[in-house]
Amino acid sequence: MLSKGKPNVVNLIKDKLNKSFGQDKSGVGRRKPTGEHKIENRKEACEFSRRNNYWYIPPQRGKDHPAVFPEQLANDHIISWSNKNDIVLDPFIGSGTVAKMALLNNRNYIGFELSKEYCDIAEKRIFESTKQCTMNLE
């Protein structure tokens, strides 16, 4: 993810089960300047909290490309750092994973690749995902 300055879009993924969901965590907190305990009322925790910095996503195997980018990793970054109808840039499009996931998440994409063989693989994969997008809309 590249951004000039602070990112404009941050859609944090909240899929980590919150252990304190449904529990009342209000109670004795800090002391007042007089020395007596201050009772803090805390809001109830959400069912899910934001994902940590460490994501476990297993590698993906491809038959046409030696190093296929995992679809789940591309998907999670696209939804985290962009909104619908934004443009996603992939400077090394390879097998077209980022372009495919951008289309499936209603984003536009721009991709670059030097290898004609990989361009053909990406084009085929993108065409198949475009068919899948139109079938989902019908």
NORRASUL-V879562 format. One record per backbone hydrogen bond with DSSP energy under -1.0 kcal/mol. CO is the residue of the C=O (numbers start at 1). NH is the residue of the N-H. Records with the same first field share a line. If there is no record, write none. Layout:
BEGIN
CO = NH + NH
END
This chain:
BEGIN
13 = 51
16 = 49
18 = 21
20 = 23
27 = 40
30 = 38
32 = 35
36 = 32
38 = 29
40 = 27
47 = 18
49 = 16
70 = 74
71 = 75
72 = 76
73 = 77
74 = 78
75 = 79
76 = 80
77 = 81
80 = 11
83 = 86
86 = 108
88 = 110
90 = 112
93 = 96
96 = 100
97 = 101
98 = 102
99 = 103
100 = 104
101 = 105
102 = 107
103 = 106
106 = 85
108 = 88
110 = 90
112 = 93
115 = 119
116 = 120
117 = 121
118 = 122
119 = 123
120 = 124
121 = 125
122 = 126
123 = 127
124 = 128
125 = 129
126 = 130
127 = 131
128 = 132
129 = 133
130 = 134
131 = 135
132 = 136
133 = 137
134 = 138
END
